[in-house]
């Protein structure tokens, strides 16, 4: 699929990581790449090995014109719902850019509230390099937060499943209950609260 790119230089890409997990913030990133400083190998973060993602994340931070990593907290997710919290986090990422974007490509089929022209692109993390870069930064950031959370709550296995609703995560919820970092608006967490 060909994406119509507007003929302007300051194009930001936005993506999120962490809509599906039962625990932790939803993390978004916005990136404006430098056309004079290209980065090889940008792709959907989920299709890259962890090692490759970490290397690319460092390269993006070094070469991009600017980037911003933003989030919506567990409390905001529980209050607003995950979709609205994700949109809020995306707005924060774009507004946090040190260089104002002239146009924004957003991964997915919905646009957050932005004061710049924007286009939603389904599977954008595979089609638009700026979104690929944003997906890599967001995923590396959130994965690291899950590793940190794993150190605080080793019995839950967060470093392995990254907070997603896996069998191991359900078993840990049943056995150890709900942490302060779990999203109480998500059904499996509500169920665990009822059972414990």
N, C-alpha and C positions, 0 to 999 in steps of 0.2 A: 504493500500500500504506500502510495506517495503522499507525503505531507506537504501541503502548501506552506512554505515558509515566507513570512512577510519580509520585504526587502528593508530590514532594519538591523542594526548591529546588536542592540542590547536585548537579547531574548533569554528569558529565564525558563528553566524547567522545574517542575515541582512534582514530588512524589511523597508517598507516605509508607511507613512500615508499622505494622502492629495493630491492624484493625481486628484481626481474628483472635489474638491471644486473650487469655482470661486474666492476665496480670500485667501491670506496668502501664506507662504512658503510651499514647500513640505518638510516634516521632515523624516529623516531616522535614524535608530539606528543599531549599530553592537554590539553584545554581545558575549563574551566568558564565558561560565559557568564554575564553579568549580566542577569537578566530585566528590570531597570530601565534597561538601557542597550543597546537592541537594535542589531544590525548588519544593514544591508540588503545583499542580494546574495550571501549565503553560498550556495555551491554546491560540487559536486565540483570540486576544484582542477584536474583534467584538462580540465574544460569551460570554464575561464576563461582569458582572455588573460593573458600574463605581466604586463602592466601592471596589469590588474585584480587579479591575485593579490598583487602587491607592495603595492598600495594597501590591499587587505583585510587583509593580514598586519599592516601597521602599525596598522590600526584594531582588529584583534583584540587585539594586544598592549596597546593603550591602553585598551580597554573591557572586556575579559574580567575576571572576578573573579580568575582566575589561569590560568596555562598553564605547561607544562613541555615542553621539547624534549629528547628522550633518543635514545640510539643503541645499536647493537651494532657492534663494530668488525669489520674484515675478519678479524682473527685469531679472533674469536668466531664469525663466520659459518663460517669454515673448520673450526673445532673442533666446533661444535654442529650445523650445517646451517642453511640460511637460515630455515626455518620456526621452529625453536627459538630462533634468534638474534632473529628478529622478535618472538616472544612475550616474550623477555627484555627487549627494548628497550621494548615496550609496558608491561610491569610497571614498569620504571624510570620511564617517563613519568608513570604514575598515582601512583607512590610519591613522585615528585618535586614533586607539586603542593603549593603552600604552604597551600592550603585543602583539607581532606580531603573527597573526594567521597563522597556517600551512595549513589550509583548510577553505573554506568559503561556507556555504549554503546560497543561496539567494532565497527569496520568489518570485515566478512568473516564467515566461518562458524565461527571458533574463538575461544575465550577464552584470554587469558593467565592465569597464576596471579595472582589478586587477592584481597585481604582485604575486598572490598566486593561487594555484589550487582552482577551485570553481565549484559548481554545482547549476544550477537553479532547484527549486522544486516547481511545481504548487501546490497550497494549502499548501505550506510549513509551514505556521503559525499554521496549525493543526497537522503537521506530524513531525516537527523537533523542539525539545524543545528550541534550541538556537534561532530559528526564532520566536517562540512564545514569548520568552523573549524580542527580539528586537521589535516585533510588539506592545507589551505592553508599552515599554518605548517610542516608537515613538508616539503612540496614546495618552498617558497621556500628553506628552509634547505639542503636537499640540492642543489637547482639551483645555489645560490651556491657550495657546496663543489665542485661540478663545474667551475664557472667558475674558481675558485681553482686547482684541479688542472690545468685547461687552461693556466693561466699557467706552471705548473711543467713541464708536458709538452705543449707546443703541437702537436707532431706527431700526437697521438692524437685531437684534435678533441673533447675531452670537453665543451666548452661547447655544442657542437651536439647530440651524441647522448646526453649526460648519463650515459654509461657503459653504455647499453643495447646489446644485441648486434646492432648494425647492420652493414651491409656495410662502411662506412667504418671502423668499430671493428675488424672482423675483419682488414681489410687492414692497419691500423696494427699490430695484434698480430703479424701475419705478418712485417711489415717491421722493426718495432722491438723486438719481444719483449714481455715481461711487466714491468710496473712493480711496485714494492713495494706498490702500492695495489690490485692486482688480486686477485680472490678465487680462490685456487688450487684450491678444491674445485669450481669450476664447470667443466664439461666443455670449453668452448671455450678456457679459460685453460690447462687441463691439456694440451690438444692443442697450443697455442702453445708451451708449455714443452717438449713432446716434439720439436717441429719445429725449435726454435732451439738 
